Amino acid sequence: MSDENYLNHPSFGLLFRICLVDANRELFTTLYAQRLFFVVTTGENGLEFEPVSRADARIMVENRVRLLRRLGPPQDYDQLLTIYKQTFQ
């Protein structure tokens, strides 16, 4: 079973989900180039796309990695760490 999630952005095409940011917010990147990052918020009016810089996206993922290392299941931590390395290193 795959935990990969994709979303279609109206202008930039297919986005790949990197991680959950908080309750209704997730971090996505463009599927192929992985150069554009968006925080996608789920709300009453549907989805909202907020572009974020690569540096801000990296900080969000690093914070999530730290949280999962302390509190999350080991497999979630390992999976996000792999995505982090593929995306930012």
N, CA, C and O atoms as a printed pandas DataFrame, in Angstrom:
     atom_number atom_name residue_name chain_id  residue_number  x_coord  y_coord  z_coord
0              1         N          MET        A               1    0.835   -1.180    0.000
1              2        CA          MET        A               1    0.000    0.000    0.000
2              3         C          MET        A               1    0.883    1.248    0.000
3              4         O          MET        A               1    1.884    1.310    0.714
4              5         N          SER        A               2    0.509    2.224   -0.796
5              6        CA          SER        A               2    1.290    3.442   -0.923
6              7         C          SER        A               2    0.639    4.571   -0.137
7              8         O          SER        A               2   -0.580    4.738   -0.163
8              9         N          ASP        A               3    1.466    5.345    0.562
9             10        CA          ASP        A               3    0.971    6.504    1.295
10            11         C          ASP        A               3    1.182    7.786    0.510
11            12         O          ASP        A               3    1.035    8.874    1.066
12            13         N          GLU        A               4    1.522    7.685   -0.760
13            14        CA          GLU        A               4    1.765    8.865   -1.567
14            15         C          GLU        A               4    0.438    9.542   -1.893
15            16         O          GLU        A               4   -0.549    8.885   -2.224
16            17         N          ASN        A               5    0.436   10.868   -1.791
17            18        CA          ASN        A               5   -0.749   11.657   -2.093
18            19         C          ASN        A               5   -0.394   12.698   -3.132
19            20         O          ASN        A               5    0.668   13.319   -3.079
20            21         N          TYR        A               6   -1.303   12.880   -4.080
21            22        CA          TYR        A               6   -1.111   13.845   -5.147
22            23         C          TYR        A               6   -2.309   14.776   -5.197
23            24         O          TYR        A               6   -3.402   14.434   -4.745
24            25         N          LEU        A               7   -2.085   15.949   -5.749
25            26        CA          LEU        A               7   -3.125   16.954   -5.861
26            27         C          LEU        A               7   -2.888   17.714   -7.150
27            28         O          LEU        A               7   -1.741   17.959   -7.523
28            29         N          ASN        A               8   -3.948   18.085   -7.829
29            30        CA          ASN        A               8   -3.810   18.816   -9.082
30            31         C          ASN        A               8   -3.965   20.310   -8.817
31            32         O          ASN        A               8   -5.030   20.769   -8.403
32            33         N          HIS        A               9   -2.889   21.068   -9.061
33            34        CA          HIS        A               9   -2.910   22.522   -8.918
34            35         C          HIS        A               9   -3.468   23.110  -10.205
35            36         O          HIS        A               9   -3.145   22.622  -11.288
36            37         N          PRO        A              10   -4.304   24.154  -10.115
37            38        CA          PRO        A              10   -4.913   24.712  -11.328
38            39         C          PRO        A              10   -3.913   25.259  -12.349
39            40         O          PRO        A              10   -4.209   25.259  -13.544
40            41         N          SER        A              11   -2.741   25.726  -11.914
41            42        CA          SER        A              11   -1.760   26.287  -12.852
42            43         C          SER        A              11   -0.507   25.446  -13.010
43            44         O          SER        A              11    0.082   25.419  -14.090
44            45         N          PHE        A              12   -0.090   24.764  -11.962
45            46        CA          PHE        A              12    1.208   24.089  -11.973
46            47         C          PHE        A              12    1.120   22.584  -12.132
47            48         O          PHE        A              12    2.145   21.902  -12.108
48            49         N          GLY        A              13   -0.079   22.052  -12.291
49            50        CA          GLY        A              13   -0.224   20.621  -12.541
50            51         C          GLY        A              13   -0.147   19.785  -11.282
51            52         O          GLY        A              13   -0.546   20.212  -10.199
52            53         N          LEU        A              14    0.374   18.585  -11.452
53            54        CA          LEU        A              14    0.373   17.602  -10.384
54            55         C          LEU        A              14    1.365   17.959   -9.284
55            56         O          LEU        A              14    2.535   18.233   -9.549
56            57         N          LEU        A              15    0.877   17.951   -8.042
57            58        CA          LEU        A              15    1.700   18.224   -6.870
58            59         C          LEU        A              15    1.818   16.956   -6.043
59            60         O          LEU        A              15    0.890   16.149   -5.990
60            61         N          PHE        A              16    2.973   16.785   -5.395
61            62        CA          PHE        A              16    3.274   15.636   -4.543
62            63         C          PHE        A              16    3.262   16.091   -3.090
63            64         O          PHE        A              16    3.886   17.096   -2.748
64            65         N          ARG        A              17    2.563   15.365   -2.240
65            66        CA          ARG        A              17    2.482   15.718   -0.818
66            67         C          ARG        A              17    3.769   15.318   -0.106
67            68         O          ARG        A              17    4.177   14.156   -0.139
68            69         N          ILE        A              18    4.399   16.293    0.534
69            70        CA          ILE        A              18    5.604   16.022    1.312
70            71         C          ILE        A              18    5.232   15.618    2.731
71            72         O          ILE        A              18    5.656   14.571    3.220
72            73         N          CYS        A              19    4.427   16.465    3.397
73            74        CA          CYS        A              19    4.061   16.136    4.777
74            75         C          CYS        A              19    2.914   16.998    5.260
75            76         O          CYS        A              19    2.539   17.990    4.635
76            77         N          LEU        A              20    2.374   16.592    6.380
77            78        CA          LEU        A              20    1.376   17.351    7.109
78            79         C          LEU        A              20    2.100   18.474    7.842
79            80         O          LEU        A              20    3.163   18.251    8.423
80            81         N          VAL        A              21    1.533   19.676    7.820
81            82        CA          VAL        A              21    2.117   20.803    8.543
82            83         C          VAL        A              21    1.399   20.963    9.876
83            84         O          VAL        A              21    2.040   21.068   10.922
84            85         N          ASP        A              22    0.088   20.981    9.841
85            86        CA          ASP        A              22   -0.729   20.943   11.048
86            87         C          ASP        A              22   -2.112   20.424   10.656
87            88         O          ASP        A              22   -2.267   19.841    9.582
88            89         N          ALA        A              23   -3.106   20.624   11.498
89            90        CA          ALA        A              23   -4.403   19.954   11.348
90            91         C          ALA        A              23   -5.006   20.037    9.944
91            92         O          ALA        A              23   -5.418   19.010    9.403
92            93         N          ASN        A              24   -5.069   21.200    9.352
93            94        CA          ASN        A              24   -5.700   21.346    8.037
94            95         C          ASN        A              24   -4.745   21.834    6.963
95            96         O          ASN        A              24   -5.180   22.310    5.913
96            97         N          ARG        A              25   -3.449   21.720    7.215
97            98        CA          ARG        A              25   -2.451   22.235    6.271
98            99         C          ARG        A              25   -1.427   21.157    5.934
99           100         O          ARG        A              25   -0.935   20.442    6.808
100          101         N          GLU        A              26   -1.120   21.061    4.637
101          102        CA          GLU        A              26   -0.136   20.094    4.164
102          103         C          GLU        A              26    0.824   20.795    3.214
103          104         O          GLU        A              26    0.461   21.765    2.549
104          105         N          LEU        A              27    2.043   20.295    3.160
105          106        CA          LEU        A              27    3.061   20.847    2.276
106          107         C          LEU        A              27    3.159   19.977    1.035
107          108         O          LEU        A              27    3.312   18.758    1.121
108          109         N          PHE        A              28    3.069   20.627   -0.128
109          110        CA          PHE        A              28    3.172   19.947   -1.417
110          111         C          PHE        A              28    4.275   20.588   -2.244
111          112         O          PHE        A              28    4.645   21.740   -2.019
112          113         N          THR        A              29    4.795   19.835   -3.198
113          114        CA          THR        A              29    5.760   20.364   -4.163
114          115         C          THR        A              29    5.365   19.897   -5.554
115          116         O          THR        A              29    4.629   18.922   -5.708
116          117         N          THR        A              30    5.860   20.601   -6.567
117          118        CA          THR        A              30    5.599   20.166   -7.930
118          119         C          THR        A              30    6.228   18.789   -8.122
119          120         O          THR        A              30    7.315   18.521   -7.610
120          121         N          LEU        A              31    5.565   17.948   -8.836
121          122        CA          LEU        A              31    5.945   16.538   -8.919
122          123         C          LEU        A              31    7.315   16.325   -9.548
123          124         O          LEU        A              31    8.130   15.577   -9.008
124          125         N          TYR        A              32    7.580   16.961  -10.665
125          126        CA          TYR        A              32    8.795   16.624  -11.399
126          127         C          TYR        A              32   10.003   17.469  -11.006
127          128         O          TYR        A              32   11.078   16.921  -10.762
128          129         N          ALA        A              33    9.851   18.759  -10.940
129          130        CA          ALA        A              33   11.006   19.616  -10.659
130          131         C          ALA        A              33   11.282   19.753   -9.166
131          132         O          ALA        A              33   12.426   19.967   -8.765
132          133         N          GLN        A              34   10.255   19.632   -8.349
133          134        CA          GLN        A              34   10.354   19.827   -6.903
134          135         C          GLN        A              34   11.061   21.141   -6.570
135          136         O          GLN        A              34   11.945   21.191   -5.715
136          137         N          ARG        A              35   10.651   22.197   -7.264
137          138        CA          ARG        A              35   11.227   23.523   -7.048
138          139         C          ARG        A              35   10.202   24.513   -6.513
139          140         O          ARG        A              35   10.574   25.510   -5.893
140          141         N          LEU        A              36    8.919   24.255   -6.742
141          142        CA          LEU        A              36    7.862   25.121   -6.249
142          143         C          LEU        A              36    7.161   24.404   -5.105
143          144         O          LEU        A              36    6.856   23.215   -5.193
144          145         N          PHE        A              37    6.912   25.142   -4.037
145          146        CA          PHE        A              37    6.300   24.542   -2.854
146          147         C          PHE        A              37    5.037   25.304   -2.490
147          148         O          PHE        A              37    4.958   26.522   -2.651
148          149         N          PHE        A              38    4.052   24.565   -1.996
149          150        CA          PHE        A              38    2.775   25.153   -1.621
150          151         C          PHE        A              38    2.303   24.555   -0.301
151          152         O          PHE        A              38    2.425   23.353   -0.066
152          153         N          VAL        A              39    1.760   25.421    0.557
153          154        CA          VAL        A              39    1.022   24.938    1.715
154          155         C          VAL        A              39   -0.431   24.930    1.274
155          156         O          VAL        A              39   -0.972   25.960    0.871
156          157         N          VAL        A              40   -1.057   23.773    1.352
157          158        CA          VAL        A              40   -2.445   23.623    0.940
158          159         C          VAL        A              40   -3.293   23.508    2.196
159          160         O          VAL        A              40   -3.096   22.622    3.028
160          161         N          THR        A              41   -4.239   24.426    2.309
161          162        CA          THR        A              41   -5.131   24.457    3.456
162          163         C          THR        A              41   -6.501   23.977    3.021
163          164         O          THR        A              41   -7.040   24.429    2.010
164          165         N          THR        A              42   -7.061   23.055    3.795
165          166        CA          THR        A              42   -8.406   22.561    3.541
166          167         C          THR        A              42   -9.360   23.318    4.445
167          168         O          THR        A              42   -9.225   23.290    5.668
168          169         N          GLY        A              43  -10.323   23.991    3.839
169          170        CA          GLY        A              43  -11.272   24.776    4.618
170          171         C          GLY        A              43  -12.681   24.621    4.105
171          172         O          GLY        A              43  -12.954   23.785    3.244
172          173         N          GLU        A              44  -13.566   25.424    4.631
173          174        CA          GLU        A              44  -14.967   25.378    4.233
174          175         C          GLU        A              44  -15.152   25.706    2.755
175          176         O          GLU        A              44  -16.061   25.183    2.110
176          177         N          ASN        A              45  -14.303   26.562    2.224
177          178        CA          ASN        A              45  -14.413   26.988    0.827
178          179         C          ASN        A              45  -13.589   26.127   -0.120
179          180         O          ASN        A              45  -13.376   26.509   -1.271
180          181         N          GLY        A              46  -13.129   24.986    0.340
181          182        CA          GLY        A              46  -12.320   24.108   -0.501
182          183         C          GLY        A              46  -10.840   24.248   -0.183
183          184         O          GLY        A              46  -10.455   24.500    0.959
184          185         N          LEU        A              47  -10.018   24.081   -1.211
185          186        CA          LEU        A              47   -8.565   24.114   -1.041
186          187         C          LEU        A              47   -8.019   25.502   -1.323
187          188         O          LEU        A              47   -8.453   26.174   -2.258
188          189         N          GLU        A              48   -7.064   25.924   -0.507
189          190        CA          GLU        A              48   -6.349   27.172   -0.740
190          191         C          GLU        A              48   -4.869   26.850   -0.896
191          192         O          GLU        A              48   -4.301   26.117   -0.087
192          193         N          PHE        A              49   -4.247   27.396   -1.935
193          194        CA          PHE        A              49   -2.837   27.164   -2.231
194          195         C          PHE        A              49   -2.038   28.408   -1.855
195          196         O          PHE        A              49   -2.288   29.496   -2.374
196          197         N          GLU        A              50   -1.082   28.240   -0.955
197          198        CA          GLU        A              50   -0.208   29.340   -0.555
198          199         C          GLU        A              50    1.225   28.991   -0.958
199          200         O          GLU        A              50    1.808   28.058   -0.405
200          201         N          PRO        A              51    1.800   29.723   -1.910
201          202        CA          PRO        A              51    3.190   29.433   -2.282
202          203         C          PRO        A              51    4.130   29.783   -1.144
203          204         O          PRO        A              51    3.943   30.789   -0.460
204          205         N          VAL        A              52    5.144   28.949   -0.943
205          206        CA          VAL        A              52    6.165   29.199    0.073
206          207         C          VAL        A              52    7.534   29.001   -0.570
207          208         O          VAL        A              52    7.673   28.278   -1.556
208          209         N          SER        A              53    8.525   29.645   -0.004
209          210        CA          SER        A              53    9.884   29.519   -0.538
210          211         C          SER        A              53   10.451   28.141   -0.221
211          212         O          SER        A              53    9.944   27.431    0.647
212          213         N          ARG        A              54   11.490   27.780   -0.924
213          214        CA          ARG        A              54   12.170   26.509   -0.674
214          215         C          ARG        A              54   12.718   26.472    0.752
215          216         O          ARG        A              54   12.648   25.438    1.418
216          217         N          ALA        A              55   13.263   27.596    1.223
217          218        CA          ALA        A              55   13.808   27.659    2.582
218          219         C          ALA        A              55   12.713   27.451    3.623
219          220         O          ALA        A              55   12.907   26.721    4.594
220          221         N          ASP        A              56   11.562   28.093    3.422
221          222        CA          ASP        A              56   10.451   27.916    4.362
222          223         C          ASP        A              56    9.932   26.481    4.333
223          224         O          ASP        A              56    9.610   25.912    5.376
224          225         N          ALA        A              57    9.853   25.904    3.145
225          226        CA          ALA        A              57    9.407   24.517    3.025
226          227         C          ALA        A              57   10.372   23.586    3.753
227          228         O          ALA        A              57    9.951   22.657    4.442
228          229         N          ARG        A              58   11.645   23.840    3.595
229          230        CA          ARG        A              58   12.653   23.012    4.267
230          231         C          ARG        A              58   12.506   23.086    5.791
231          232         O          ARG        A              58   12.591   22.068    6.478
232          233         N          ILE        A              59   12.289   24.284    6.306
233          234        CA          ILE        A              59   12.096   24.456    7.749
234          235         C          ILE        A              59   10.859   23.704    8.224
235          236         O          ILE        A              59   10.883   23.066    9.276
236          237         N          MET        A              60    9.780   23.776    7.452
237          238        CA          MET        A              60    8.559   23.054    7.818
238          239         C          MET        A              60    8.805   21.554    7.904
239          240         O          MET        A              60    8.342   20.889    8.831
240          241         N          VAL        A              61    9.534   21.035    6.935
241          242        CA          VAL        A              61    9.808   19.592    6.928
242          243         C          VAL        A              61   10.755   19.232    8.073
243          244         O          VAL        A              61   10.561   18.212    8.736
244          245         N          GLU        A              62   11.763   20.046    8.308
245          246        CA          GLU        A              62   12.680   19.778    9.427
246          247         C          GLU        A              62   11.935   19.765   10.763
247          248         O          GLU        A              62   12.209   18.923   11.619
248          249         N          ASN        A              63   11.003   20.687   10.939
249          250        CA          ASN        A              63   10.203   20.713   12.169
250          251         C          ASN        A              63    9.360   19.447   12.295
251          252         O          ASN        A              63    9.239   18.878   13.381
252          253         N          ARG        A              64    8.786   19.015   11.188
253          254        CA          ARG        A              64    7.965   17.799   11.209
254          255         C          ARG        A              64    8.831   16.565   11.487
255          256         O          ARG        A              64    8.409   15.663   12.210
256          257         N          VAL        A              65   10.027   16.526   10.920
257          258        CA          VAL        A              65   10.944   15.405   11.168
258          259         C          VAL        A              65   11.285   15.333   12.656
259          260         O          VAL        A              65   11.280   14.254   13.249
260          261         N          ARG        A              66   11.578   16.481   13.250
261          262        CA          ARG        A              66   11.891   16.509   14.689
262          263         C          ARG        A              66   10.711   16.020   15.528
263          264         O          ARG        A              66   10.891   15.266   16.484
264          265         N          LEU        A              67    9.512   16.453   15.167
265          266        CA          LEU        A              67    8.318   16.027   15.888
266          267         C          LEU        A              67    8.104   14.519   15.775
267          268         O          LEU        A              67    7.807   13.851   16.765
268          269         N          LEU        A              68    8.257   13.994   14.569
269          270        CA          LEU        A              68    8.072   12.551   14.368
270          271         C          LEU        A              68    9.161   11.744   15.070
271          272         O          LEU        A              68    8.903   10.644   15.557
272          273         N          ARG        A              69   10.363   12.284   15.124
273          274        CA          ARG        A              69   11.448   11.579   15.809
274          275         C          ARG        A              69   11.119   11.412   17.290
275          276         O          ARG        A              69   11.408   10.376   17.888
276          277         N          ARG        A              70   10.510   12.447   17.874
277          278        CA          ARG        A              70   10.165   12.390   19.301
278          279         C          ARG        A              70    8.873   11.636   19.576
279          280         O          ARG        A              70    8.802   10.850   20.521
280          281         N          LEU        A              71    7.852   11.866   18.761
281          282        CA          LEU        A              71    6.510   11.401   19.113
282          283         C          LEU        A              71    5.861   10.443   18.129
283          284         O          LEU        A              71    4.891    9.769   18.477
284          285         N          GLY        A              72    6.367   10.368   16.923
285          286        CA          GLY        A              72    5.668    9.616   15.888
286          287         C          GLY        A              72    6.122    8.185   15.752
287          288         O          GLY        A              72    7.108    7.767   16.358
288          289         N          PRO        A              73    5.393    7.441   14.950
289          290        CA          PRO        A              73    5.799    6.066   14.647
290          291         C          PRO        A              73    7.121    6.062   13.864
291          292         O          PRO        A              73    7.330    6.917   13.003
292          293         N          PRO        A              74    8.000    5.118   14.155
293          294        CA          PRO        A              74    9.306    5.075   13.473
294          295         C          PRO        A              74    9.198    5.004   11.945
295          296         O          PRO        A              74   10.022    5.593   11.245
296          297         N          GLN        A              75    8.206    4.300   11.423
297          298        CA          GLN        A              75    8.088    4.183    9.967
298          299         C          GLN        A              75    7.715    5.527    9.335
299          300         O          GLN        A              75    8.164    5.819    8.227
300          301         N          ASP        A              76    6.907    6.352   10.008
301          302        CA          ASP        A              76    6.583    7.687    9.497
302          303         C          ASP        A              76    7.816    8.582    9.506
303          304         O          ASP        A              76    8.050    9.341    8.566
304          305         N          TYR        A              77    8.599    8.489   10.571
305          306        CA          TYR        A              77    9.842    9.254   10.665
306          307         C          TYR        A              77   10.798    8.860    9.542
307          308         O          TYR        A              77   11.349    9.728    8.865
308          309         N          ASP        A              78   10.999    7.556    9.341
309          310        CA          ASP        A              78   11.908    7.074    8.299
310          311         C          ASP        A              78   11.451    7.510    6.917
311          312         O          ASP        A              78   12.268    7.911    6.088
312          313         N          GLN        A              79   10.155    7.435    6.667
313          314        CA          GLN        A              79    9.612    7.814    5.360
314          315         C          GLN        A              79    9.807    9.309    5.097
315          316         O          GLN        A              79   10.226    9.699    4.007
316          317         N          LEU        A              80    9.504   10.146    6.095
317          318        CA          LEU        A              80    9.669   11.586    5.905
318          319         C          LEU        A              80   11.143   11.964    5.784
319          320         O          LEU        A              80   11.484   12.861    5.012
320          321         N          LEU        A              81   12.011   11.303    6.524
321          322        CA          LEU        A              81   13.439   11.567    6.421
322          323         C          LEU        A              81   13.948   11.252    5.015
323          324         O          LEU        A              81   14.776   11.988    4.477
324          325         N          THR        A              82   13.466   10.178    4.424
325          326        CA          THR        A              82   13.831    9.830    3.050
326          327         C          THR        A              82   13.356   10.898    2.074
327          328         O          THR        A              82   14.109   11.313    1.193
328          329         N          ILE        A              83   12.119   11.343    2.223
329          330        CA          ILE        A              83   11.572   12.398    1.353
330          331         C          ILE        A              83   12.373   13.683    1.530
331          332         O          ILE        A              83   12.670   14.371    0.554
332          333         N          TYR        A              84   12.723   14.007    2.768
333          334        CA          TYR        A              84   13.514   15.204    3.050
334          335         C          TYR        A              84   14.843   15.165    2.293
335          336         O          TYR        A              84   15.226   16.135    1.639
336          337         N          LYS        A              85   15.533   14.039    2.393
337          338        CA          LYS        A              85   16.827   13.893    1.733
338          339         C          LYS        A              85   16.699   13.982    0.226
339          340         O          LYS        A              85   17.539   14.599   -0.429
340          341         N          GLN        A              86   15.670   13.380   -0.331
341          342        CA          GLN        A              86   15.463   13.420   -1.784
342          343         C          GLN        A              86   15.129   14.815   -2.263
343          344         O          GLN        A              86   15.518   15.203   -3.365
344          345         N          THR        A              87   14.422   15.567   -1.459
345          346        CA          THR        A              87   13.934   16.876   -1.880
346          347         C          THR        A              87   14.943   17.998   -1.624
347          348         O          THR        A              87   15.085   18.901   -2.449
348          349         N          PHE        A              88   15.636   17.948   -0.501
349          350        CA          PHE        A              88   16.448   19.102   -0.099
350          351         C          PHE        A              88   17.952   18.862   -0.102
351          352         O          PHE        A              88   18.706   19.798    0.164
352          353         N          GLN        A              89   18.418   17.663   -0.389
353          354        CA          GLN        A              89   19.864   17.446   -0.393
354          355         C          GLN        A              89   20.355   16.979   -1.729
355          356         O          GLN        A              89   21.553   16.750   -1.901
